[in-house]
């Protein structure tokens, strides 16, 4: 094992496929039994945009003991699963290893650090995307860049990602990038989930487009109030550009809703609302989106969804 991936969802499968295609040995650690069984039998099935389908063999396990002394780990689970993932990693990540979170939303690094320690946790951001068509079967929605915060233990993992075809960039201030992505996600994801439309459709509906703009503006205002230097000058221009560039994509939050799964609304719009309150910044649009998305999935279903 050269790279361990915690998770078996769409993004985890995308990174696993790309890494395996470049010759990197990958082990996927998860708890979703159907996904693990399918990956064990067939590997990752990847459908490219041109219709070409490939399969990539991976080792899978539910037991952290089978991944002992892991040096390089990618954490690609939903934000509400991060604490559980950290507990799994505590049983297998080498003392000199590193766990890189490329997840959506705020709080993931902190949840990992609380259990693993700061020296074993690194922060990154990716705009890569994939749609989960079935367990272990994904459609590529964009390879995107991978931007990593500086960390003394990331050299090996960064090399593996580069060899896998990802455009890797090391940055001094990953928090700026994290917030940059958060503003975009807060504006696009909940609206597409509520309206059940692909990203680009938001630009075609005046009311939806205005809500998207308002949500982005609120989130950016919270970021500025907290002293965050966003990685772009105009958040409105950025969110509309992303919606245009990913016009046919189904957001990860919409995919969750269509599966009847819990969403990452707490770590995205919920985080903006809470931090806005702390900073004295009103966030009525984000608050409304937060409440509406929370009402889409019964709370009892949270107990049934797995990594």
N, C-alpha and C positions, 0 to 999 in steps of 0.2 A: 504494500500500500504506500503510494506516494502522496495522495491527497484523500482526505476523508471529507465527505459531504454529509452534513446533518440535515436531513429532509429528503423527501421523495416526491415533492410536488413539481410544478411546471418548471420553475427556475432551477431547482436542484437537478432535474433531468437534463435541462439545456446545458448547464455547466458540466455535468457528468459526461454527456455525449461529446462535447467539444474537447474536453480533457482526454478522454479515451481515444478520440480520433488522432490526437497528437502523440500517442504512445504512453500517456500517463496512466498508471494503475490507480483505479478509483474504488473506494469502498463507500457505500451509502448506508448511513445509520438512520433508522427511523422507527416508527411505531405503527404505521399504517400497514396492516397485514396484507390486504389485497394488493396494495402497491408493491410491497416487497416481494410477494410471491410472483407477481407478474414480471418484475424486473429480474428476478432470479431465473425465470424460465426463458424470457425473451430478450433481456437487456433493455436499454432505452431505445424506443422506436421514435425516430425523429423525422418529421415531415417538413421539408424545406419549402420555401415560397414558390419554387419552380415545380413543385409536385413530386420531386425526388424523395424517396424514403430510404432511410438507412437504419441499421441496428448496431448498438454498441454494448458489448458485454461489460457488466459491472458486478462486483461482489456486494452483497447486501446482508444486513444483519439487524436484529433488534437488540442485540446484547453488546453493551459498551465494552465488556471484557474481551470481546473478540477484536477490538480495535486498540488494544493497549499500546502505549508509547507512540501514539499518533503525533507526528510533528506538525503537519499542516492540515488545518480544518477550515472548511467553508460552512458558515451557518446560513442556511437558506430556508428556514421555516417561517411560518407566519409569526407576526410580532407577539401574538397572545400565547405562542408556544415557546417563547425564548427561554423562560425560566426552566421549563422542563428540559429543553435542549442543553442548557448550561449544566443541569444536574447529570445528564448523560455524559457530557464532555468531562465532567469532573472525574468520571471513572475510567477515562481512557486517554485524555490529552497529556502528552509528555510534559514534564516539568519545564522543559526548554522549548515547548511547542507554542503554537499561536493559533487562535481561533479568529478568523476574519468574518465579521458580519457585513453582508451586503443586502440587508433587509430594508423593507420600507418602514417609515415612521421613526418616531423618537423613542428612546428608552431601552433599545436593544443592547447597546454597548454597556449601559449601566447595569442591566440585568445579568449580562455575562460576567462583567467585572466583579459583581458582588459575590459570585461563586468561584470564579477562576482566578481572580486577581488581575490587576491592570497590566502586568507584564506579559500576560498570555492572551490579551484581547486587542485586536486591531479593528479599525473602522474603515469601511470603504463604501463607495456608491457606484451603482451600475444602472444604466438605462436599458440594459438587455431585457428582452421580454419573450414569453412563450405562452401558448394556450394549452391547457391540459385537455386533450381530447378523450382520454381514457387512462386508467392506471398505467403509468410507464410509457404513455404515448403522447407526444407533444407536437405542436406546430410552431415553428419559429416565427416570432413576431418582431424580431430585431435583435441583432447581436450587441449593439451599443458599445460604449466605452466602459472601462472599469477604472475608477479613480480611487487610489489608495492613500490613506494618511501615512505619513512617515512612521515607521516602526522597525526596530533593529532586527526583528525576526521574520520579516516579510520577503526577503530576497528570493528564497527558494520558491515560495508560492507565487510570487509575481512572475518569476521565470516560467513556471508551469502554465500560468494563464496566458502569457505572451505567446508561448509555443502553441497554445490551443487556438490561437487566432484572435484573441481579444486584444483590443487596443488599450494597453495598460499605461496609466500615468500616475506618478507619485506626486502628491500635493502636500503642502505644509498645513493647510487649514481644512481638514475634511468636514468639520462642522458646517462651514459655509456651503459645501456641496450637499450635505445632508439636508440642510434647511432649503437649499435651492430645489431639491427634488421634492421635499415635503410640501412646499407651496404649490407645485404643479400637481402633485397627487391629491392634495386637499381640494383643488378646484375641479379636477377631472373625474377622479374615481367615484366619489359618492353620487355625483349627478348621473354618470353613466349607469351606475348600479340601480339608482332609483327609476330612471327612465328606460333602462334595459336597452341601451343603444351603444353602438361603437363610438370610439372617441371623436371621430370626425363629424359625427352627426350633431354634436354640440354647437359647432360653428354654423350649422344650417338653420338652427332654431333660435330666433332672436331672444326669447325669454330665457332659454337654457344658457345661451352664450353670455347674457348679462349676469346670470347667477354665477357662472364660472368665473367671470371677471371680478365680481364682487368678492367671491370666496378667496381668490388669489390675492386681491388687494388687502383684505383683512389679514391673511396669513403673513404677507410680506410686512405689514405694519407691525405685527407682533415680533417678527424677526428683528426688525430695526430697533424696536423698543428694548429688545434683549441684547442689543449690541452686536448682532450678527451682520456680517458683511456678505450679502447675497452675491452669488457668482455671476449675476447678470444685472444690467442697469434697469430694465423695465420688466417687472413680473408679468404684466398683462401681455406684453408682446411675446414673452417666453411661453406662457401657458397656451396661447393661441397657436404658436409655432409647433409646440409639441402635439397639440390636438390635430394639427394639419399633417404633421409627419407620421403620426400613428393613426391615421384616419380610420383604417379598417380594423384596428386592434380592439379586442374586448379587454377592458381594464381588469386587473386582478380582483378588484372588489366586485365587479359584475360577475366574473367567473365564480367567485365565492357564493354570491347570491343565487346564481343559477344552479349551483350544487346544493343549496340549502345549508351552506357552511357559515360559521362565524366569520366576520370580516375583521379587517385591521383598522376599523373606524376609531377605536380608542387611541391608537398610536398615531393617527393622522389628524383628523379633525378634532377628536377629543383632546389631543395634546395641545392643539392650537387654542382651543377654548380655555383650557386650564391655565396655560401660560399667559394667555391674554388677560385673564382675570388677575393674575399676579402682577402683570405690568400695567394694569389699568387701561387696557385697550379693548373696546367693545368688539365682539365677534358674533353678531346676530346671525349672519348667513351661515357661518361654520357651525354655530350652535344648532340651527334648524336642520342642517344636513346631518349632523351627528345624531340628533334625536330620530329623524326619519329613517336613517339606515339602521339604527339600533332596533327600530320597530319591525324590521323586515324579517329577522331571524329569531325564532323563539329561543329564550335563554337556555332552556333545557337541552337544546341540540349541542351546546358547547361541550357537553360531556361525551359526545359521540364522535367528534371529529379528531382525527389523529394526524401526526406529522407525516 
